[in-house]
């Protein structure tokens, strides 16, 4: 069964995440189709809590709808050391440019914070996406069982000054 897709014409805004977003972000992570099968254990107990949202620069992409907005995706920028820690787009919203929109926003936030580069340890199925949006492959993060029993590609975004 294919996920329901969202209309393209709906406006999307990006805003800073707040504590009340925590449960929705956790559901988005745990429900991600990219983490099924062999990858399911990596997010089974994962939690994006209010404490995480307060400690990092977490931003959500929100689509306008009759209920006042729906979280379509989010990212988390960690400043020290500079890293894109999380990036998720709801399965039914993929292919609509939301991931690219979040990456562009993240680069703007990183630039404003004075960063010139940041690391991404990618989930294997997301590696092509990161390459397409301009990240450069820099190496491999080795497996760390039992949490992550597989090697993962490591990328770097180089943040150009304005």
Contact map, one row per residue, 1 for C-alpha under 8 A:
111000000000000000000000000000000000000000000000000000000000000000000000000000000000000000000000000000000000000000000000000000000000000000000000000000000000000000
111100000000000000000000000000000000000000000000000000000000000000000000000000000000000000000000000000000000000000000000000000000000000000000000000000000000000000
111110000000000000000000000000000000000000000000000000000000000000000000000000000000000000110000000000000000000000000000000000000000000000000000000000000000000000
011111000000000000000000000000000000000000000000000000000000000000000000000000000000000000010000000000000000000000000000000000000000000000000000000000000000000000
001111100000000000000000000000000000000000000000000000000000000000000000000000000000000000011100000000000000000000000000000000000000000000000000000000000000000000
000111110000000000000000000000000000000000000000000000000000000000000000000000000000000000011000000000000000000000000000000000000000000000000000000000000000000000
000011111100000000000000000000000000000000000000000000000000000000000000000000000000000000000000000000000000000000000000000000000000000000000000000000000000000000
000001111100000000000000000000000000000000000000000000000000000000000000000000000000000000000001000000000000000000000000000000000000000000000000000000000000000000
000000111110000000000000000000000000000000000000000000000000000000000000000000000000000000000000000000000000000000000000000000000000000000000000000000000000000000
000000111111000000000000000000000000000000000000000000000000001110000000000000000000000000000000000000000000000000000000000000000000000000000000000000000000000000
000000001111100000000000000000000000000000000000000000000000001100000000000000000000000000000000000000000000000000000000000000000000000000000000000000000000000000
000000000111110000000000000000000000000000000000000000000000111100000000000000000000000000000000000000000000000000000000000000000000000000000000000000000000000000
000000000011111000000000000000000000000000000000000000000000111000000000000000000000000000000000000000000000000000000000000000000000000000000000000000000000000000
000000000001111100000000000000000000000000000000000000000011110000000000000000000000000000000000000001001000000000000000000000000000000000000000000000000000000000
000000000000111110000000000000000000000000000000000000000011110000000000000000000000000000000000000000000000000000000000000000000000000000000000000000000000000000
000000000000011111000000000000000000000000000000000000001111000000000000000000000000000000000000000000000000000000000000000000000000000000000000000000000000000000
000000000000001111101000000000000000000000000000000010000111000000000000000000000000000000000000000000000000000000000000000000000000000000000000000000000000000000
000000000000000111111100000000000000000000000000010011000000000000000000000000000000000000000000000000000000000000000000000000000000000000000000000000000000000000
000000000000000011111100000000000000000000000000111011000000000000000000000000000000000000000000000000000000000000000000000000000000000000000000000000000000000000
000000000000000001111110000000000000000000000000010000000000000000000000000000000000000000000000000000000000000000000000000000000000000000000000000000000000000000
000000000000000011111111100000000000000000000000010000000000000000000000000000000000000000000000000000000000000000000000000000000000000000000000000000000000000000
000000000000000001111111110000000000000000000001110010000000000000000000000000000000000000000000000000000000000000000000000000000000000000000000000000000000000000
000000000000000000011111111000000000000000000001100000000000000000000000000000000000000000000000000000000000000000000000000000000000000000000000000000000000000000
000000000000000000001111111100000000000000000000000000000000000000000010000000000000000000000000000000000000000000000000000000000000000000000000000000000000000000
000000000000000000001111111110000000000000000001000000000000000000000010010000000000000000000000000000000000000000000000000000000000000000000000000000000000000000
000000000000000000000111111111000000000000000111100000000000000000000000000000000000000000000000000000000000000000000000000000000000000000000000000000000000000000
000000000000000000000011111111100000000000000000000000000000000000000000000000000000000000000000000000000000000000000000000000000000000000000000000000000000000000
000000000000000000000001111111110000000000000000000000000000000000000000100000000000000111000000000000000000000000000000000000000000000000000000000000000000000000
000000000000000000000000111111110000000000100100000000000000000000000000000000000000000100000000000000000000000000000000000000000000000000000000000000000000000000
000000000000000000000000011111110010000000111100000000000000000000000000000000000000000000000000000000000000000000000000000000000000000000000000000000000000000000
000000000000000000000000001111111010000000000000000000000000000000000000000000000000000000000000000000000000000000000000000000000000000000000000000000000000000000
000000000000000000000000000111111111000000000000000000000000000000000000000000000000000101100000000000000000000000000000000000000000000000000000000000000000000000
000000000000000000000000000000111111000000000000000000000000000000000000000000000000000000100000000000000000000000000000000000000000000000000000000000000000000000
000000000000000000000000000000011111001000000000000000000000000000000000000000000000000000000000000000000000000000000000000010000000000000000000000000000000000000
000000000000000000000000000001111111111101100000000000000000000000000000000000000000000000000000000000000000000000000000000000000000000000000000000000000000000000
000000000000000000000000000000011111111100000000000000000000000000000000000000000000000000000000000000000000000000000000000000000000000000000000000000000000000000
000000000000000000000000000000000011111100000000000000000000000000000000000000000000000000000000000000000000000000000000000000000000000000000000000000000000000000
000000000000000000000000000000000011111110000000000000000000000000000000000000000000000000000000000000000000000000000000000000000000000000000000000000000000000000
000000000000000000000000000000000111111111100000000000000000000000000000000000000000000000000000000000000000000000000000000000000000000000000000000000000000000000
000000000000000000000000000000000011111111110000000000000000000000000000000000000000000000000000000000000000000000000000000000000000000000000000000000000000000000
000000000000000000000000000000000000011111111000000000000000000000000000000000000000000000000000000000000000000000000000000000000000000000000000001000000000000000
000000000000000000000000000000000010001111111100000000000000000000000000000000000000000000000000000000000000000000000000000000000000000000000000001100000000000000
000000000000000000000000000011000010001111111100000000000000000000000000000000000000000000000000000000000000000000000000000000000000000000000000000000000000000000
000000000000000000000000000001000000000111111100000000000000000000000000000000000000000000000000000000000000000000000000000000000000000000000000000000000000000000
000000000000000000000000000001000000000011111110000000000000000000000000000000000000000000000000000000000000000000000000000000000000000000000000000000000000000000
000000000000000000000000010011000000000001111111000000000000000000000000000000000000000000000000000000000000000000000000000000000000000000000000000000000000000000
000000000000000000000000010000000000000000001111100000000000000000000000000000000000000000000000000000000000000000000000000000000000000000000000000000000000000000
000000000000000000000110110000000000000000000111110110000000000000000000000000000000000000000000000000000000000000000000000000000000000000000000000000000000000000
000000000000000000100110010000000000000000000011111110000000000000000000000000000000000000000000000000000000000000000000000000000000000000000000000000000000000000
000000000000000001111100000000000000000000000001111111000000000000000000000000000000000000000000000000000000000000000000000000000000000000000000000000000000000000
000000000000000000100000000000000000000000000000111111100000000000000000000000000000000000000000000000000000000000000000000000000000000000000000000000000000000000
000000000000000000000000000000000000000000000001111111110000000000000000000000000000000000000000000000000000000000000000000000000000000000000000000000000000000000
000000000000000011100100000000000000000000000001111111111100000000000000000000000000000000000000000000000000000000000000000000000000000000000000000000000000000000
000000000000000001100000000000000000000000000000011111111000000000000000000000000000000000000000000000000000000000000000000000000000000000000000000000000000000000
000000000000000000000000000000000000000000000000001111111000000000000000000000000000000000000000000000000000000000000000000000000000000000000000000000000000000000
000000000000000000000000000000000000000000000000000111111100000000000000000111100000000000000000000000000000000000000000000000000000000000000000000000000000000000
000000000000000100000000000000000000000000000000000011111110000000000000000111000000000000000000000000000000000000000000000000000000000000000000000000000000000000
000000000000000110000000000000000000000000000000000010011111000000000000011110000000000000000000000000000000000000000000000000000000000000000000000000000000000000
000000000000011110000000000000000000000000000000000000001111100000000000011100000000000000000000000000000000000000000000000000000000000000000000000000000000000000
000000000000011110000000000000000000000000000000000000000111110000000011111000000000000000000000000000000000000000000000000000000000000000000000000000000000000000
000000000001111000000000000000000000000000000000000000000011111000000011110000000000000000000000010001000000000000000000000000000000000000000000000000000000000000
000000000001111000000000000000000000000000000000000000000001111100001111100000000000000000000000000000000000000000000000000000000000000000000000000000000000000000
000000000111100000000000000000000000000000000000000000000000111110001111000000000000000000000000000000000000000000000000000000000000000000000000000000000000000000
000000000111000000000000000000000000000000000000000000000000011111111100000000000000000000000000000000000000000000000000000000000000000000000000000000000000000000
000000000100000000000000000000000000000000000000000000000000001111111100000000000000000000000000000000000000000000000000000000000000000000000000000000000000000000
000000000000000000000000000000000000000000000000000000000000000111111000000000000000000000000000000000000000000000000000000000000000000000000000000000000000000000
000000000000000000000000000000000000000000000000000000000000000111111100000000000000000000000000000000000000000000000000000000000000000000000000000000000000000000
000000000000000000000000000000000000000000000000000000000000000111111100000000000000000000000000000000000000000000000000000000000000000000000000000000000000000000
000000000000000000000000000000000000000000000000000000000000011111111110000000000000000000000000000000000000000000000000000000000000000000000000000000000000000000
000000000000000000000000000000000000000000000000000000000000011110111111000000000000000000000000000000000000000000000000000000000000000000000000000000000000000000
000000000000000000000001100000000000000000000000000000000001111000001111110000000000000000000000000000000000000000000000000000000000000000000000000000000000000000
000000000000000000000000000000000000000000000000000000000001111000000111110000000000000011001000010000000000000000000000000000000000000000000000000000000000000000
000000000000000000000000000100000000000000000000000000000001110000000011111000000000001111000000011001000000000000000000000000000000000000000000000000000000000000
000000000000000000000000100000000000000000000000000000000111100000000011111100000000011110000000000001000000000000000000000000000000000000000000000000000000000000
000000000000000000000000000000000000000000000000000000000111000000000000111110000001111100000000000001000100000000000000000000000000000000000000000000000000000000
000000000000000000000000000000000000000000000000000000011110000000000000011111000001111000000000000000000000000000000000000000000000000000000000000000000000000000
000000000000000000000000000000000000000000000000000000011100000000000000001111100111110000000000000000000100010000000000000000000000000000000000000000000000000000
000000000000000000000000000000000000000000000000000000011000000000000000000111111111100000000000000000000000000000000000000000000000000000000000000000000000000000
000000000000000000000000000000000000000000000000000000010000000000000000000011111110000000000000000000000000010010000000000000000000000000000000000000000000000000
000000000000000000000000000000000000000000000000000000000000000000000000000001111110000000000000000000000000000000000000000000000000000000000000000000000000000000
000000000000000000000000000000000000000000000000000000000000000000000000000001111110000000000000000000000000000000000000000000000000000000000000000000000000000000
000000000000000000000000000000000000000000000000000000000000000000000000000011111111000000000000000000000000000000101110000000000000000000000000000000000000000000
000000000000000000000000000000000000000000000000000000000000000000000000000011111111100000000000000000000000000000000111000000000000000000000000000000000000000000
000000000000000000000000000000000000000000000000000000000000000000000000001111000111111000000000000000000000000000000111000000000000000000000000000000000000000000
000000000000000000000000000000000000000000000000000000000000000000000000001111000011111000000000000000000000000000000001100000000000000000000000000000000000000000
000000000000000000000000000000000000000000000000000000000000000000000000011110000001111100000000000000000000000000000000000000000000000000000000000000000000000000
000000000000000000000000000000000000000000000000000000000000000000000000111100000001111110000000001000000000000000000000000000000000000000000000000000000000000000
000000000000000000000000000110010000000000000000000000000000000000000000111000000000011111000000001000000000000000000000000000000000000000000000000000000000000000
000000000000000000000000000100000000000000000000000000000000000000000001110000000000001111101100011000000000000000000000000000000000000000000000000000000000000000
000000000000000000000000000100010000000000000000000000000000000000000001100000000000000111111100000000000000000000000000000000000000000000000000000000000000000000
001000000000000000000000000000011000000000000000000000000000000000000000000000000000000011111100000000000000000000000000000000000000000000000000000000000000000000
001111000000000000000000000000000000000000000000000000000000000000000000000000000000000001111100000000000000000000000000000000000000000000000000000000000000000000
000011000000000000000000000000000000000000000000000000000000000000000001000000000000000011111111010000000000000000000000000000000000000000000000000000000000000000
000010000000000000000000000000000000000000000000000000000000000000000000000000000000000011111111111000000000000000000000000000000000000000000000000000000000000000
000000000000000000000000000000000000000000000000000000000000000000000000000000000000000000001111110000000000000000000000000000000000000000000000000000000000000000
000000010000000000000000000000000000000000000000000000000000000000000000000000000000000000001111110000000000000000000000000000000000000000000000000000000000000000
000000000000000000000000000000000000000000000000000000000000000000000000000000000000000000000111111110000000000000000000000000000000000000000000000000000000000000
000000000000000000000000000000000000000000000000000000000000100000000001100000000000000010001111111111000000000000000000000000000000000000000000000000000000000000
000000000000000000000000000000000000000000000000000000000000000000000000100000000000001110000100111111100000000000000000000000000000000000000000000000000000000000
000000000000000000000000000000000000000000000000000000000000000000000000000000000000000000000000111111110000000000000000000000000000100000000000000000000000000000
000000000000000000000000000000000000000000000000000000000000000000000000000000000000000000000000111111111000000000000000000000000000000000000000000000000000000000
000000000000010000000000000000000000000000000000000000000000100000000000111000000000000000000000011111111100000000000000000000000000000000000000000000000000000000
000000000000000000000000000000000000000000000000000000000000000000000000000000000000000000000000001111111110000000000000000000000000100000000000000000000000000000
000000000000000000000000000000000000000000000000000000000000000000000000000000000000000000000000000111111111000000000000000000000000000000000000000000000000000000
000000000000010000000000000000000000000000000000000000000000000000000000000000000000000000000000000011111111100000000000000000000000000000000000000000000000000000
000000000000000000000000000000000000000000000000000000000000000000000000001010000000000000000000000001111111110000000000000000000000000000000000000000000000000000
000000000000000000000000000000000000000000000000000000000000000000000000000000000000000000000000000000111111111000000000000000000000000000000000000000000000001000
000000000000000000000000000000000000000000000000000000000000000000000000000000000000000000000000000000011111111100000000000000000000000000000000000000000000000000
000000000000000000000000000000000000000000000000000000000000000000000000000000000000000000000000000000001111111110000000000000000000000000000000000000000000000000
000000000000000000000000000000000000000000000000000000000000000000000000000010100000000000000000000000000111111111110000000000000000000000000000000000000000001000
000000000000000000000000000000000000000000000000000000000000000000000000000000000000000000000000000000000011111111110000000000000000000000000000000000000000001111
000000000000000000000000000000000000000000000000000000000000000000000000000000000000000000000000000000000001111111100000000000000000000000000000000000000000000000
000000000000000000000000000000000000000000000000000000000000000000000000000000100000000000000000000000000000111111100000000000000000000000000000000000000000000000
000000000000000000000000000000000000000000000000000000000000000000000000000000000000000000000000000000000000011111110000000000000000000000000000000000000000000000
000000000000000000000000000000000000000000000000000000000000000000000000000000000100000000000000000000000000011111111100000000000000000000000000000000000000001000
000000000000000000000000000000000000000000000000000000000000000000000000000000000000000000000000000000000000011001111100000000000000000000000000000000000000011110
000000000000000000000000000000000000000000000000000000000000000000000000000000000100000000000000000000000000000000111110000000000000000000000000000000000001111000
000000000000000000000000000000000000000000000000000000000000000000000000000000000111000000000000000000000000000000111111000000000000000000000000000000000001111000
000000000000000000000000000000000000000000000000000000000000000000000000000000000111000000000000000000000000000000001111100000000000000000000000000000000111100000
000000000000000000000000000000000000000000000000000000000000000000000000000000000011100000000000000000000000000000000111110000000000000000000000000000000111100000
000000000000000000000000000000000000000000000000000000000000000000000000000000000000100000000000000000000000000000000011111000000000000000001000000000011110000000
000000000000000000000000000000000000000000000000000000000000000000000000000000000000000000000000000000000000000000000001111101100100000000000000000000011110000000
000000000000000000000000000000000000000000000000000000000000000000000000000000000000000000000000000000000000000000000000111111100000000000000000000000011000000000
000000000000000000000000000000000000000000000000000000000000000000000000000000000000000000000000000000000000000000000000011111100000000000000000000000011000000000
000000000000000000000000000000000100000000000000000000000000000000000000000000000000000000000000000000000000000000000000001111110000000000000000000000000000000000
000000000000000000000000000000000000000000000000000000000000000000000000000000000000000000000000000000000000000000000000011111111100000000000000000000000000000000
000000000000000000000000000000000000000000000000000000000000000000000000000000000000000000000000000000000000000000000000011111111110000000000000000000001000000000
000000000000000000000000000000000000000000000000000000000000000000000000000000000000000000000000000000000000000000000000000011111111000000000000000000000000000000
000000000000000000000000000000000000000000000000000000000000000000000000000000000000000000000000000000000000000000000000000001111111100000000000000000000000000000
000000000000000000000000000000000000000000000000000000000000000000000000000000000000000000000000000000000000000000000000010001111111111000000000000000000010000000
000000000000000000000000000000000000000000000000000000000000000000000000000000000000000000000000000000000000000000000000000000111111111110000000000000000000000000
000000000000000000000000000000000000000000000000000000000000000000000000000000000000000000000000000000000000000000000000000000011111111000000000000000000000000000
000000000000000000000000000000000000000000000000000000000000000000000000000000000000000000000000000100100000000000000000000000001111111000000000000000000000000000
000000000000000000000000000000000000000000000000000000000000000000000000000000000000000000000000000000000000000000000000000000000111111100000000000000000000100000
000000000000000000000000000000000000000000000000000000000000000000000000000000000000000000000000000000000000000000000000000000000111111110000000000000000011110000
000000000000000000000000000000000000000000000000000000000000000000000000000000000000000000000000000000000000000000000000000000000010011111000000000000000011100000
000000000000000000000000000000000000000000000000000000000000000000000000000000000000000000000000000000000000000000000000000000000010001111100000000000001111000000
000000000000000000000000000000000000000000000000000000000000000000000000000000000000000000000000000000000000000000000000000000000000000111110000000000001111000000
000000000000000000000000000000000000000000000000000000000000000000000000000000000000000000000000000000000000000000000000000000000000000011111000000000001110000000
000000000000000000000000000000000000000000000000000000000000000000000000000000000000000000000000000000000000000000000000000000000000000001111100000000111100000000
000000000000000000000000000000000000000000000000000000000000000000000000000000000000000000000000000000000000000000000000100000000000000000111110000000111100000000
000000000000000000000000000000000000000000000000000000000000000000000000000000000000000000000000000000000000000000000000000000000000000000011111000001110000000000
000000000000000000000000000000000000000000000000000000000000000000000000000000000000000000000000000000000000000000000000000000000000000000001111100111110000000000
000000000000000000000000000000000000000000000000000000000000000000000000000000000000000000000000000000000000000000000000000000000000000000000111111111000000000000
000000000000000000000000000000000000000000000000000000000000000000000000000000000000000000000000000000000000000000000000000000000000000000000011111111000000000000
000000000000000000000000000000000000000000000000000000000000000000000000000000000000000000000000000000000000000000000000000000000000000000000001111110000000000000
000000000000000000000000000000000000000011000000000000000000000000000000000000000000000000000000000000000000000000000000000000000000000000000001111110000000000000
000000000000000000000000000000000000000001000000000000000000000000000000000000000000000000000000000000000000000000000000000000000000000000000011111111100000000000
000000000000000000000000000000000000000000000000000000000000000000000000000000000000000000000000000000000000000000000000000000000000000000000011111111100000000000
000000000000000000000000000000000000000000000000000000000000000000000000000000000000000000000000000000000000000000000000000000000000000000000111100111110000000000
000000000000000000000000000000000000000000000000000000000000000000000000000000000000000000000000000000000000000000000000000000000000000000011110000111111000000000
000000000000000000000000000000000000000000000000000000000000000000000000000000000000000000000000000000000000000000000000111100000000000000011110000001111100000000
000000000000000000000000000000000000000000000000000000000000000000000000000000000000000000000000000000000000000000000000111100100000000011111000000000111110000000
000000000000000000000000000000000000000000000000000000000000000000000000000000000000000000000000000000000000000000000011110000000000000011111000000000011111000000
000000000000000000000000000000000000000000000000000000000000000000000000000000000000000000000000000000000000000000000011110000000100001111100000000000001111100000
000000000000000000000000000000000000000000000000000000000000000000000000000000000000000000000000000000000000000000001111000000000000001111000000000000000111110000
000000000000000000000000000000000000000000000000000000000000000000000000000000000000000000000000000000000000000000001111000000000000011100000000000000000011111000
000000000000000000000000000000000000000000000000000000000000000000000000000000000000000000000000000000000000000000011100000000000000001000000000000000000001111100
000000000000000000000000000000000000000000000000000000000000000000000000000000000000000000000000000000000010011000111100000000000000000000000000000000000000111110
000000000000000000000000000000000000000000000000000000000000000000000000000000000000000000000000000000000000001000010000000000000000000000000000000000000000011111
000000000000000000000000000000000000000000000000000000000000000000000000000000000000000000000000000000000000001000010000000000000000000000000000000000000000001111
000000000000000000000000000000000000000000000000000000000000000000000000000000000000000000000000000000000000001000000000000000000000000000000000000000000000000111
